[in-house]
């Protein structure tokens, strides 16, 4: 009997060009519109953006703060911070460098406030600098310490003979050298079908795997769904499978020793990634000393069935 399940949150409506809600990196590709925003989202946003964007924001914020205070010193009078130059641009640069020394609490001693007003401004800027650097330090720690799975999935699935039937297979490997403890995979099949009203609707099935969980994973795990009676794919021919508007959605979890907790990763396959009558090439071998060698470049390699 097919293990039909209710909508897992993707909706029953579909489209002939529907895209996966998961990108190649396992991140959500859903476009959010009219989403309410608040200041509490800032931390989450800065934790999850790329390192290039993160450091770009830091550099931009650093330049913005120092330019802002440099303009304040320039407006009030640069002579109040022991600066006297001929051109406006040169005065701005000296005020900018004084601001940079103040916000970092560095201070070379060449420039210093000469009255109460500039002293108050520079004191407030120093406080702002301390808070900013504390905030950035917390973000750096959060980005490095954030529990995150590091799993590589094969680029394609294969459809091949398996025992007395056929099966769909894909495989995965840890990008790290640590051993995965108690890895577990749950697979949902989403099939889009055209209705009599020329619309597309989705059906969802919980796909049974040969093994959904193992004790530990030191190398590569090939996950197998046997297409037998009771499988939602049993009625399709090889040609129909490759043309099927369907997706596999995989939720993978395991205990990550680096973070001492369970981590999760989501991945998906379109059925146009299905290779017919192919099998995965070996990715594990042994060297002359008897050690197991895992070739990460071979995770995607396939070869024809005998």
NORVENSUL-V298626 format. One record per residue. N is the residue number from 1. RES is the residue in three letters. SS is DSSP state (a for helix, b for strand, c for the rest). NEAR is the number of other ideal C-beta (glycine too) atoms within 10 Angstrom. Layout:
n | res | ss | near
N | RES | SS | NEAR
N | RES | SS | NEAR
This chain:
n | res | ss | near
1 | UNK | c | 5
2 | UNK | c | 15
3 | UNK | c | 13
4 | UNK | b | 11
5 | UNK | b | 13
6 | UNK | c | 7
7 | UNK | c | 12
8 | UNK | c | 12
9 | UNK | c | 7
10 | UNK | c | 17
11 | UNK | c | 9
12 | UNK | c | 12
13 | UNK | b | 12
14 | UNK | c | 20
15 | UNK | c | 11
16 | UNK | c | 9
17 | UNK | c | 7
18 | UNK | c | 16
19 | UNK | c | 12
20 | UNK | c | 17
21 | UNK | c | 16
22 | UNK | b | 19
23 | UNK | c | 12
24 | UNK | c | 11
25 | UNK | c | 8
26 | UNK | c | 17
27 | UNK | c | 11
28 | UNK | b | 10
29 | UNK | c | 12
30 | UNK | c | 9
31 | UNK | c | 6
32 | UNK | c | 6
33 | UNK | c | 4
34 | UNK | c | 4
35 | UNK | c | 7
36 | UNK | c | 5
37 | UNK | c | 8
38 | UNK | c | 6
39 | UNK | c | 6
40 | UNK | c | 7
41 | UNK | a | 11
42 | UNK | a | 12
43 | UNK | a | 13
44 | UNK | a | 10
45 | UNK | a | 12
46 | UNK | a | 18
47 | UNK | a | 12
48 | UNK | a | 13
49 | UNK | c | 13
50 | UNK | c | 8
51 | UNK | a | 8
52 | UNK | a | 8
53 | UNK | a | 12
54 | UNK | a | 18
55 | UNK | a | 10
56 | UNK | a | 12
57 | UNK | a | 15
58 | UNK | a | 15
59 | UNK | a | 10
60 | UNK | a | 10
61 | UNK | a | 13
62 | UNK | a | 16
63 | UNK | a | 12
64 | UNK | a | 10
65 | UNK | a | 17
66 | UNK | a | 22
67 | UNK | a | 14
68 | UNK | a | 11
69 | UNK | a | 23
70 | UNK | a | 21
71 | UNK | a | 14
72 | UNK | a | 15
73 | UNK | a | 27
74 | UNK | a | 17
75 | UNK | a | 9
76 | UNK | a | 15
77 | UNK | c | 15
78 | UNK | a | 22
79 | UNK | a | 14
80 | UNK | a | 16
81 | UNK | a | 23
82 | UNK | c | 15
83 | UNK | c | 20
84 | UNK | c | 8
85 | UNK | c | 14
86 | UNK | c | 7
87 | UNK | c | 8
88 | UNK | a | 10
89 | UNK | a | 9
90 | UNK | a | 12
91 | UNK | a | 19
92 | UNK | a | 17
93 | UNK | a | 14
94 | UNK | a | 21
95 | UNK | a | 26
96 | UNK | a | 18
97 | UNK | a | 16
98 | UNK | a | 27
99 | UNK | a | 25
100 | UNK | a | 17
101 | UNK | a | 20
102 | UNK | a | 25
103 | UNK | a | 21
104 | UNK | c | 15
105 | UNK | c | 12
106 | UNK | c | 9
107 | UNK | c | 13
108 | UNK | c | 9
109 | UNK | c | 7
110 | UNK | c | 11
111 | UNK | c | 20
112 | UNK | c | 16
113 | UNK | c | 18
114 | UNK | c | 14
115 | UNK | c | 12
116 | UNK | a | 8
117 | UNK | a | 12
118 | UNK | a | 21
119 | UNK | a | 14
120 | UNK | a | 11
121 | UNK | a | 19
122 | UNK | a | 23
123 | UNK | a | 12
124 | UNK | a | 12
125 | UNK | a | 21
126 | UNK | a | 16
127 | UNK | a | 12
128 | UNK | a | 14
129 | UNK | a | 22
130 | UNK | a | 13
131 | UNK | a | 10
132 | UNK | a | 16
133 | UNK | a | 13
134 | UNK | a | 10
135 | UNK | a | 14
136 | UNK | a | 16
137 | UNK | a | 10
138 | UNK | a | 12
139 | UNK | a | 17
140 | UNK | a | 12
141 | UNK | a | 10
142 | UNK | a | 13
143 | UNK | a | 15
144 | UNK | a | 7
145 | UNK | a | 10
146 | UNK | c | 11
147 | UNK | c | 12
148 | UNK | c | 15
149 | UNK | c | 20
150 | UNK | c | 13
151 | UNK | b | 23
152 | UNK | b | 16
153 | UNK | b | 21
154 | UNK | c | 24
155 | UNK | c | 14
156 | UNK | c | 16
157 | UNK | b | 22
158 | UNK | b | 23
159 | UNK | b | 21
160 | UNK | b | 18
161 | UNK | b | 12
162 | UNK | b | 18
163 | UNK | c | 10
164 | UNK | c | 7
165 | UNK | b | 12
166 | UNK | b | 20
167 | UNK | b | 21
168 | UNK | b | 25
169 | UNK | b | 23
170 | UNK | b | 24
171 | UNK | b | 18
172 | UNK | b | 22
173 | UNK | b | 22
174 | UNK | b | 22
175 | UNK | c | 11
176 | UNK | c | 13
177 | UNK | c | 7
178 | UNK | c | 12
179 | UNK | c | 14
180 | UNK | b | 27
181 | UNK | b | 14
182 | UNK | b | 13
183 | UNK | b | 21
184 | UNK | b | 17
185 | UNK | b | 21
186 | UNK | b | 14
187 | UNK | b | 22
188 | UNK | b | 17
189 | UNK | b | 24
190 | UNK | b | 21
191 | UNK | b | 18
192 | UNK | b | 18
193 | UNK | b | 13
194 | UNK | b | 12
195 | UNK | c | 9
196 | UNK | c | 5
197 | UNK | c | 7
198 | UNK | c | 6
199 | UNK | c | 12
200 | UNK | b | 17
201 | UNK | b | 14
202 | UNK | b | 19
203 | UNK | b | 17
204 | UNK | b | 20
205 | UNK | b | 18
206 | UNK | b | 15
207 | UNK | b | 22
208 | UNK | c | 15
209 | UNK | c | 19
210 | UNK | c | 13
211 | UNK | c | 11
212 | UNK | c | 13
213 | UNK | b | 12
214 | UNK | c | 14
215 | UNK | c | 8
216 | UNK | b | 11
217 | UNK | b | 17
218 | UNK | c | 14
219 | UNK | c | 14
220 | UNK | b | 20
221 | UNK | b | 19
222 | UNK | b | 16
223 | UNK | b | 23
224 | UNK | b | 17
225 | UNK | b | 22
226 | UNK | b | 19
227 | UNK | b | 18
228 | UNK | c | 15
229 | UNK | c | 9
230 | UNK | c | 11
231 | UNK | c | 21
232 | UNK | c | 20
233 | UNK | c | 23
234 | UNK | c | 13
235 | UNK | c | 10
236 | UNK | c | 17
237 | UNK | c | 8
238 | UNK | a | 11
239 | UNK | a | 9
240 | UNK | a | 11
241 | UNK | a | 18
242 | UNK | a | 15
243 | UNK | a | 11
244 | UNK | c | 18
245 | UNK | c | 19
246 | UNK | b | 22
247 | UNK | b | 23
248 | UNK | b | 22
249 | UNK | b | 20
250 | UNK | b | 23
251 | UNK | b | 14
252 | UNK | b | 22
253 | UNK | b | 19
254 | UNK | b | 23
255 | UNK | b | 16
256 | UNK | b | 20
257 | UNK | c | 12
258 | UNK | c | 12
259 | UNK | c | 13
260 | UNK | c | 8
261 | UNK | b | 9
262 | UNK | b | 14
263 | UNK | b | 18
264 | UNK | b | 15
265 | UNK | b | 20
266 | UNK | b | 16
267 | UNK | b | 23
268 | UNK | b | 21
269 | UNK | b | 22
270 | UNK | b | 15
271 | UNK | a | 21
272 | UNK | a | 11
273 | UNK | a | 16
274 | UNK | b | 20
275 | UNK | b | 18
276 | UNK | b | 13
277 | UNK | c | 12
278 | UNK | b | 18
279 | UNK | b | 18
280 | UNK | b | 21
281 | UNK | c | 12
282 | UNK | c | 11
283 | UNK | c | 20
284 | UNK | b | 13
285 | UNK | b | 11
286 | UNK | b | 9
287 | UNK | c | 8
288 | UNK | c | 5
289 | UNK | c | 5
290 | UNK | c | 6
291 | UNK | c | 8
292 | UNK | b | 10
293 | UNK | b | 10
294 | UNK | b | 15
295 | UNK | c | 15
296 | UNK | a | 12
297 | UNK | a | 7
298 | UNK | a | 16
299 | UNK | a | 18
300 | UNK | a | 15
301 | UNK | c | 14
302 | UNK | b | 18
303 | UNK | b | 11
304 | UNK | b | 9
305 | UNK | c | 11
306 | UNK | c | 5
